[in-house]
Structures are given as C-alpha cells and as structure tokens.
Amino acid sequence: MPRGVPGAVWAIHSGPTCLYDAKPEDLLPRIAAQIQQQFESLPISAGSVVAQPSPNTLRGAETNFYADASEQQFDVTMFGQKVHVVATPVQYTWNYGDGTVFGPQPSMGGPLPQDRWGEKTRTSHVYADTGDFQVSLTTSFHGTYSVNNGPPLPIPGQGQFSAPPQTISVWRSITRNYADDCNQNPQGQGCPGVASPR
C-alpha cells in the first residue's frame, strides 16, 4: 500500500505509474507569491548611458542622452519547477548629475547623426555650469513569467535597475575676434603658435 494514501490498494497497470499525495499542492500560487522578489533579484542589465557629444560637451548646449537597453530572458527554478522570465524595459529615469532628474518616462531616446549634435531631443539636457558630472540611468522593467512552458503571466509591479554612471565633462567655449592677418603678421594675436591672452 502506498505510504500516506489511506485506503489505497495496489493494481496492475501497463506502463509507468505516478504515486502522489492525496492532496497534491498546486505550486502556481506559491510561485506567483515569490515571483516579484525573484524578478528584482535577477541579473537584469539596465542598459548603458550614451551621450552625444561625449565624453566632453559644452555649457549651454543641448547634450543628447539615450539609453542602450533591451529585452532580456532568464530561466530559473522555483520550488522545483522551470520558470521562464522575460524582462522588457518600459520606463527610464535620468539623473543628469547637476541636480536635474527627468522621468520616469517612456522614451529611451536615440542617437543623432553627428551633423545634428546640439539639437534638442526628448532626453537631452543643457548644463548651466562647467565641470564633471555623473549621469545615471534607472530603467524600469515589466516582466512576464511562464511555468513549465505554460502561458506567459504578468509579474505584478515593475523591477527597477540602475546602469553604471557615465561621466560627462562640461566645458565652456570662448570666441575671440582678431584684426591681424597671420600672413602679414605671423606673430599677431590668434595666429598659430602665438599664446592667447588670458
């Protein structure tokens, strides 16, 4: 008689037979209760911060920032079951390092061709001061999970993950006009090899 199953009797069957507890536990509610915590502990990459221009930009000019983030998939085991998790980036929060925070918002931004650097974009920023600034990105991911190749189910809430900060150096530009013609006066102010006045 199988242990733990009252009143059970042996019977002859052709082929393998599974013996189980009279009240088997449905693991889906336990997995559902643990999946959010498991989701936030996965090694999800928040992506990276990309700046244009970089690593130097100018004070008072638009600096285009965008996130390089993508969907990621993981296979984990929970309570002895195979769980497939898909993490999709959905929102981005930018900290530009000068006290300005933008987001959370849905745009990851995108690259501009070099001849358009300096244009305003949804995720660009203008620095009012010179110096080195640490730009950080927090990416919020929505997740789904499926148990033993079952249908994908939504993970409640979102997981937030931070990208490594990127240093941007903000410089100032100086424009000077000179009246000298370097061909006639090679030692004139602004000519190559002549020190500029401070």
Disulfide bonds with the S-S distance in Angstrom:
Cys182-Cys191 1.98
